[in-house]
Amino acid sequence: MKNSKAYRVLQLMRPIFHEEKQLTYSNHKEKLVQRRLHVKPLMDKLYTYLENISFPQGRLKAAINNALKLRKRVYQIFEDGRVPLTNNPVEQAIRPSTLIRKNSLFAKSTAGAQANAIFYTLVATANQNHLNIYKYFKYLFDHLPNRKDEGLEAYLPWSKEVQTECHK
């Protein structure tokens, strides 16, 4: 594995991300200058290696072709300092909705799907209100069965008592 071409590509990618993390700048123009100076030579080295791999096969061939096809887009980071090196933060942000969509396929009934939607909505809303999810659900399970009135406002993630009891 350590002698494989795919492993070598990973070895060439690591310094790119490391250098990007080490950049010091106060604005996007400075970031652009720093990227061109420190990251671009590493990116060039990676793409030179990809271009010179002879007779790749299977998934490696597809990955190399894809990387070469996207090169112009990748190199936009050297044209605009606001363009991120990676889209990982965006992918992490949409991950919960992707999981919800996949999990919804296993709901055995409409009521089950609705229960899942309510659960995920509670989790997302609690997160948005900076609550510890475990504490919030424990709070709900401890207090809701014993409530005196029918109102639920006191149990919503933004209520003062919930914020006091369950804040991260």
C-alpha positions as CSV (number, residue, x, y, z in Angstrom):
1,M,0.0,0.0,0.0
2,K,2.8,2.5,0.9
3,N,4.3,1.9,-2.6
4,S,1.0,2.5,-4.3
5,K,0.4,5.5,-6.6
6,A,-2.7,6.4,-4.5
7,Y,-0.6,6.5,-1.3
8,R,1.9,8.7,-3.1
9,V,-0.9,11.1,-4.1
10,L,-2.0,11.3,-0.4
11,Q,1.6,12.0,0.6
12,L,1.7,14.9,-1.9
13,M,-1.6,16.3,-0.7
14,R,-0.7,16.4,3.0
15,P,1.8,19.3,2.7
16,I,-0.8,21.3,0.7
17,F,-3.3,21.2,3.5
18,H,-0.5,21.7,6.1
19,E,0.8,24.8,4.3
20,E,-2.7,26.2,3.9
21,K,-3.2,25.9,7.6
22,Q,0.1,27.6,8.4
23,L,-0.7,30.7,6.3
24,T,-0.7,34.0,8.1
25,Y,-2.7,36.9,6.6
26,S,-5.0,39.7,7.6
27,N,-7.0,39.9,4.4
28,H,-7.8,38.0,1.3
29,K,-5.2,39.7,-0.8
30,E,-2.4,38.7,1.7
31,K,-3.8,35.2,1.7
32,L,-3.6,35.0,-2.1
33,V,0.0,36.1,-2.0
34,Q,0.8,33.6,0.7
35,R,-1.0,30.8,-1.2
36,R,0.9,31.5,-4.4
37,L,4.2,31.5,-2.6
38,H,3.7,28.5,-0.4
39,V,0.8,26.3,-1.6
40,K,1.0,26.7,-5.4
41,P,4.4,24.9,-5.8
42,L,3.1,22.0,-3.8
43,M,-0.1,21.9,-5.9
44,D,2.0,22.0,-9.1
45,K,4.0,19.1,-7.8
46,L,0.9,17.1,-7.1
47,Y,-0.6,17.7,-10.6
48,T,2.8,17.0,-12.3
49,Y,2.8,13.6,-10.5
50,L,-0.8,13.0,-11.6
51,E,-0.1,13.8,-15.2
52,N,2.9,11.5,-15.3
53,I,1.2,8.4,-13.9
54,S,1.4,6.0,-16.8
55,F,-1.4,3.6,-17.6
56,P,-3.6,4.0,-14.5
57,Q,-6.5,1.5,-14.3
58,G,-9.8,1.2,-12.6
59,R,-10.8,3.6,-9.8
60,L,-7.3,5.2,-9.8
61,K,-7.8,6.1,-13.5
62,A,-11.2,7.6,-12.8
63,A,-9.8,9.5,-9.8
64,I,-6.9,10.9,-11.8
65,N,-9.1,11.8,-14.7
66,N,-11.5,13.6,-12.4
67,A,-8.6,15.5,-10.6
68,L,-7.2,16.6,-14.0
69,K,-10.6,17.6,-15.3
70,L,-11.2,19.8,-12.2
71,R,-7.7,21.3,-12.1
72,K,-8.8,24.7,-13.4
73,R,-11.5,24.9,-10.7
74,V,-9.0,23.8,-8.0
75,Y,-6.5,26.4,-9.2
76,Q,-9.1,29.2,-8.6
77,I,-7.7,29.3,-5.0
78,F,-4.7,31.1,-6.6
79,E,-6.9,33.7,-8.2
80,D,-9.1,34.6,-5.3
81,G,-8.1,34.4,-1.6
82,R,-11.7,34.0,-0.5
83,V,-12.1,30.6,-2.3
84,P,-11.5,27.9,0.3
85,L,-9.0,25.1,-0.4
86,T,-11.6,22.5,0.6
87,N,-15.4,22.2,0.8
88,N,-15.3,20.1,3.9
89,P,-17.1,22.6,6.1
90,V,-20.0,22.8,3.6
91,E,-20.1,19.0,3.4
92,Q,-20.2,18.7,7.2
93,A,-23.0,21.3,7.3
94,I,-25.2,19.3,5.0
95,R,-24.3,15.9,6.4
96,P,-27.2,15.9,9.0
97,S,-29.8,16.4,6.3
98,T,-28.2,13.7,4.2
99,L,-28.4,11.3,7.1
100,I,-32.0,12.2,7.8
101,R,-32.9,11.6,4.2
102,K,-31.3,8.2,4.2
103,N,-32.7,7.2,7.6
104,S,-36.2,8.3,6.5
105,L,-36.1,5.5,3.9
106,F,-36.3,3.0,6.8
107,A,-39.4,4.5,8.5
108,K,-42.0,1.7,8.5
109,S,-45.0,4.1,8.4
110,T,-45.9,7.7,7.9
111,A,-46.2,8.1,11.7
112,G,-42.7,6.8,12.0
113,A,-41.3,9.2,9.4
114,Q,-43.1,12.1,11.2
115,A,-41.6,11.0,14.6
116,N,-38.1,10.9,13.0
117,A,-38.7,14.4,11.5
118,I,-39.8,15.7,14.9
119,F,-36.8,14.2,16.6
120,Y,-34.3,15.6,14.1
121,T,-36.0,19.0,14.3
122,L,-35.6,19.0,18.1
123,V,-32.0,18.1,17.8
124,A,-31.2,20.7,15.2
125,T,-33.1,23.4,17.1
126,A,-31.4,22.5,20.3
127,N,-28.0,22.7,18.5
128,Q,-28.9,26.1,17.0
129,N,-29.7,27.3,20.6
130,H,-26.4,26.0,21.9
131,L,-27.8,23.3,24.1
132,N,-26.2,20.1,25.2
133,I,-28.4,17.6,23.3
134,Y,-28.1,14.9,26.0
135,K,-29.0,17.3,28.8
136,Y,-31.9,18.8,26.8
137,F,-33.5,15.4,26.1
138,K,-32.9,14.3,29.7
139,Y,-34.6,17.5,30.8
140,L,-37.6,16.9,28.5
141,F,-37.9,13.3,29.7
142,D,-37.7,14.3,33.3
143,H,-40.0,17.3,33.2
144,L,-42.6,16.7,30.4
145,P,-44.4,13.7,32.0
146,N,-44.9,15.7,35.3
147,R,-46.0,19.0,33.7
148,K,-49.0,20.7,35.3
149,D,-50.3,22.7,32.3
150,E,-50.6,21.7,28.7
151,G,-48.4,24.4,27.3
152,L,-45.0,23.4,25.8
153,E,-43.4,26.9,25.5
154,A,-41.4,26.3,28.7
155,Y,-39.8,23.3,27.2
156,L,-38.7,24.9,23.9
157,P,-34.9,25.2,23.4
158,W,-34.9,29.0,23.7
159,S,-36.8,29.2,27.0
160,K,-34.9,30.7,29.9
161,E,-35.1,27.7,32.1
162,V,-34.0,25.3,29.4
163,Q,-31.1,27.6,28.5
164,T,-30.1,27.7,32.1
165,E,-30.3,23.9,32.6
166,C,-29.0,22.6,29.3
167,H,-26.6,25.2,27.8
168,K,-23.3,23.8,26.5
